[in-house]
Amino acid sequence: PRMDRVTARIPVGPGLHLAHVVLDAGSRYAYVSANEASQVLRIDARTRQVMNRYDLGASRRPHGMRLCGERLYVANMDGRSLSVIEPATGAIREVPVGGVAVQVACALGGRYVFASLYDTREVVRLEVATGALIRIALPAGAQGPVQLYSRPDGRLYVCDQGLLLDRPASNKLFEIDAQTATVTATIEVGRGAHGVVVSDDGMTAFVTNVADNTVTVVDTAARRAVAT
């Protein structure tokens, strides 16, 4: 990135529909979701070789994912589930969530895992220690959540995109309290709110708006947009 130059291309095979990529804490391995193949690939970031292919089962269509501690949590769109992968052993288990799962976030040091469910307009919270699942209904008028991102203090930000399943574009960013599993704020951003990240100090969120071709800057303390 310092030289704006591609340094390597890693062949992984045709027809996979690669979707999301995450790195482990030490940037030793990259994990890539292969949507059409219902697989997750593990790539050695130093040798740039595909080391493992984790099969999630037929027609799962994995999309977003996050590493929470030693486990990889994968949102399965057609599987309507989360796949939980233990890279060290290759063990995989599946957690049904009852909706089209798009993306995952870890919260409060890995105590909770959240997933956005587009079709049901919900976010679910999985308590890792107990396996308890809580459904969080988004406010009236929500059009379908996609990407989400968690702050260390447990505040979770959820982009309500819409646009899919013939729904209109939404301009809402929802804030959720991870501990209480409640929606604590609704922030207006741009139309088709899609991706969100939060600065290291937690004070600023950046949201991509696919229908407006803009990025919204949010003051998280004031809970309002401050720039576009």
C-alpha positions as CSV (number, residue, x, y, z in Angstrom):
1,P,0.0,0.0,0.0
2,R,2.9,2.4,0.5
3,M,3.8,2.1,-3.2
4,D,0.3,1.6,-4.7
5,R,1.6,-1.6,-6.2
6,V,0.3,-5.2,-6.4
7,T,3.1,-7.5,-5.2
8,A,1.5,-10.9,-5.6
9,R,-1.5,-12.6,-7.0
10,I,-2.6,-15.9,-5.2
11,P,-4.4,-18.4,-7.4
12,V,-7.2,-20.1,-5.5
13,G,-9.3,-21.8,-8.3
14,P,-12.2,-20.7,-10.5
15,G,-15.8,-20.1,-9.7
16,L,-15.4,-19.6,-6.0
17,H,-16.9,-16.0,-5.7
18,L,-14.5,-14.8,-3.0
19,A,-16.4,-12.4,-0.6
20,H,-14.6,-11.3,2.6
21,V,-11.1,-11.6,4.0
22,V,-9.8,-11.2,7.6
23,L,-6.4,-11.6,9.2
24,D,-5.6,-13.2,12.5
25,A,-4.1,-11.1,15.3
26,G,-0.5,-11.7,14.2
27,S,-1.2,-11.3,10.5
28,R,0.1,-14.8,10.0
29,Y,-2.9,-16.2,8.1
30,A,-5.6,-14.7,6.0
31,Y,-9.1,-16.3,5.9
32,V,-11.2,-15.8,2.8
33,S,-14.8,-16.8,2.3
34,A,-15.6,-18.5,-0.9
35,N,-19.3,-17.9,-1.4
36,E,-20.2,-20.2,-4.2
37,A,-18.0,-23.1,-3.0
38,S,-19.3,-22.9,0.6
39,Q,-15.7,-22.9,1.8
40,V,-13.3,-20.8,3.8
41,L,-9.7,-20.7,2.7
42,R,-6.7,-20.2,5.0
43,I,-3.8,-18.5,3.3
44,D,-0.3,-18.3,4.7
45,A,0.4,-14.5,4.6
46,R,4.2,-15.1,4.3
47,T,4.4,-17.8,1.7
48,R,1.2,-16.7,0.0
49,Q,0.0,-20.3,-0.4
50,V,-3.5,-21.8,0.3
51,M,-2.9,-23.9,3.4
52,N,-6.4,-25.2,4.2
53,R,-9.9,-25.3,2.7
54,Y,-12.7,-25.6,5.3
55,D,-15.9,-27.1,3.8
56,L,-19.0,-25.7,5.5
57,G,-21.5,-28.0,3.8
58,A,-23.5,-27.6,0.6
59,S,-25.3,-24.4,-0.2
60,R,-24.2,-22.4,2.9
61,R,-22.9,-19.4,0.9
62,P,-20.5,-17.9,3.5
63,H,-20.1,-14.1,3.4
64,G,-18.7,-12.0,6.2
65,M,-16.6,-13.3,9.1
66,R,-14.5,-12.4,12.1
67,L,-11.9,-14.0,14.3
68,C,-13.0,-14.0,17.9
69,G,-10.1,-15.3,20.0
70,E,-9.1,-18.7,18.6
71,R,-12.3,-19.3,16.6
72,L,-13.5,-18.0,13.2
73,Y,-17.2,-17.1,13.1
74,V,-18.6,-17.1,9.5
75,A,-22.0,-15.7,8.4
76,N,-23.8,-18.1,6.0
77,M,-26.4,-16.4,3.8
78,D,-28.2,-19.5,2.4
79,G,-27.3,-21.6,5.4
80,R,-29.1,-19.1,7.7
81,S,-26.5,-19.9,10.2
82,L,-23.0,-19.2,11.7
83,S,-20.2,-21.6,11.1
84,V,-17.7,-21.8,13.9
85,I,-14.2,-22.9,12.8
86,E,-11.4,-23.8,15.0
87,P,-8.4,-23.4,12.7
88,A,-5.9,-25.2,14.9
89,T,-7.9,-28.5,14.7
90,G,-10.1,-28.0,11.6
91,A,-13.2,-28.6,13.7
92,I,-16.4,-27.0,12.4
93,R,-19.8,-26.6,14.0
94,E,-22.9,-24.8,12.9
95,V,-25.2,-22.5,14.8
96,P,-28.7,-21.9,13.2
97,V,-29.7,-18.2,13.5
98,G,-33.0,-18.2,11.5
99,G,-32.2,-15.6,8.9
100,V,-29.9,-14.6,6.0
101,A,-26.6,-13.9,8.0
102,V,-24.5,-11.3,6.3
103,Q,-21.7,-10.3,8.7
104,V,-20.3,-11.0,12.1
105,A,-18.8,-8.9,14.9
106,C,-17.1,-9.8,18.2
107,A,-17.9,-7.8,21.3
108,L,-16.7,-7.3,24.9
109,G,-13.5,-9.3,24.5
110,G,-15.1,-12.1,22.7
111,R,-17.9,-12.7,25.2
112,Y,-20.5,-12.1,22.5
113,V,-20.7,-12.7,18.8
114,F,-23.2,-10.7,16.8
115,A,-24.6,-11.4,13.3
116,S,-26.8,-9.3,11.0
117,L,-29.8,-11.0,9.5
118,Y,-30.9,-9.1,6.4
119,D,-34.3,-10.7,5.6
120,T,-35.7,-10.6,9.1
121,R,-34.4,-7.1,9.9
122,E,-32.7,-8.3,13.0
123,V,-29.3,-8.7,14.7
124,V,-28.7,-11.8,16.8
125,R,-26.4,-12.1,19.8
126,L,-24.6,-15.3,20.6
127,E,-23.2,-15.7,24.1
128,V,-20.1,-17.7,23.4
129,A,-19.8,-19.4,26.9
130,T,-23.4,-20.7,27.0
131,G,-24.6,-20.8,23.4
132,A,-27.6,-18.6,24.3
133,L,-29.0,-16.7,21.3
134,I,-30.9,-13.5,21.6
135,R,-32.8,-11.8,18.7
136,I,-32.7,-8.0,18.5
137,A,-35.4,-6.5,16.3
138,L,-34.3,-3.3,14.6
139,P,-36.5,-0.2,14.8
140,A,-39.6,0.2,12.6
141,G,-38.6,1.2,9.1
142,A,-35.4,-0.8,9.0
143,Q,-34.8,-2.2,5.5
144,G,-32.1,-4.9,6.2
145,P,-28.8,-4.8,8.1
146,V,-25.5,-5.8,6.5
147,Q,-22.1,-4.8,7.9
148,L,-21.5,-4.2,11.6
149,Y,-18.6,-3.2,13.8
150,S,-18.0,-3.2,17.5
151,R,-16.1,-0.8,19.8
152,P,-14.1,-2.2,22.7
153,D,-16.6,-0.7,25.2
154,G,-19.4,-2.9,23.7
155,R,-21.1,-0.4,21.5
156,L,-22.0,-2.0,18.2
157,Y,-22.7,-0.1,14.9
158,V,-25.0,-1.7,12.3
159,C,-25.5,-0.5,8.8
160,D,-29.1,-0.7,7.6
161,Q,-28.6,-0.9,3.8
162,G,-31.8,-2.1,2.2
163,L,-31.7,-2.3,-1.6
164,L,-31.8,-6.2,-1.7
165,L,-35.1,-8.2,-2.0
166,D,-36.7,-5.1,-3.7
167,R,-36.4,-3.0,-0.6
168,P,-35.6,0.7,-0.7
169,A,-32.3,2.1,0.3
170,S,-32.0,3.0,4.0
171,N,-30.0,5.9,5.4
172,K,-29.8,4.5,9.0
173,L,-26.9,3.5,11.2
174,F,-28.1,1.8,14.4
175,E,-26.2,1.7,17.7
176,I,-26.6,-1.4,19.9
177,D,-25.5,-1.9,23.5
178,A,-23.8,-5.3,23.5
179,Q,-24.5,-6.0,27.2
180,T,-28.2,-5.2,27.2
181,A,-28.9,-6.3,23.6
182,T,-30.9,-3.1,22.9
183,V,-30.9,-0.5,20.2
184,T,-29.6,2.7,21.8
185,A,-29.5,5.2,18.9
186,T,-30.5,5.7,15.3
187,I,-28.1,7.9,13.3
188,E,-28.9,9.3,9.8
189,V,-26.1,8.7,7.3
190,G,-26.2,8.3,3.5
191,R,-28.6,6.1,1.4
192,G,-27.6,2.5,1.2
193,A,-25.5,2.4,4.3
194,H,-23.2,-0.6,3.7
195,G,-19.8,-0.7,5.5
196,V,-18.7,0.7,8.8
197,V,-15.5,1.0,10.8
198,V,-14.7,2.9,14.0
199,S,-11.5,4.7,14.8
200,D,-9.1,3.3,17.4
201,D,-10.2,5.8,20.0
202,G,-13.8,5.0,19.4
203,M,-14.8,8.6,18.7
204,T,-15.4,8.5,14.9
205,A,-17.2,6.0,12.7
206,F,-17.0,6.0,8.9
207,V,-19.9,4.6,6.8
208,T,-19.9,3.8,3.1
209,N,-23.2,4.7,1.3
210,V,-23.6,2.6,-1.8
211,A,-26.6,4.4,-3.2
212,D,-25.1,7.9,-2.8
213,N,-21.4,7.1,-3.6
214,T,-20.4,8.9,-0.4
215,V,-18.7,8.3,2.9
216,T,-20.4,9.6,6.1
217,V,-18.3,10.6,9.1
218,V,-20.1,10.1,12.4
219,D,-19.3,11.6,15.8
220,T,-20.1,8.6,18.0
221,A,-20.3,10.7,21.2
222,A,-22.8,13.1,19.7
223,R,-24.4,10.3,17.7
224,R,-24.7,12.4,14.5
225,A,-23.1,12.8,11.1
226,V,-20.5,15.6,11.0
227,A,-19.2,15.3,7.4
228,T,-20.0,13.6,4.1
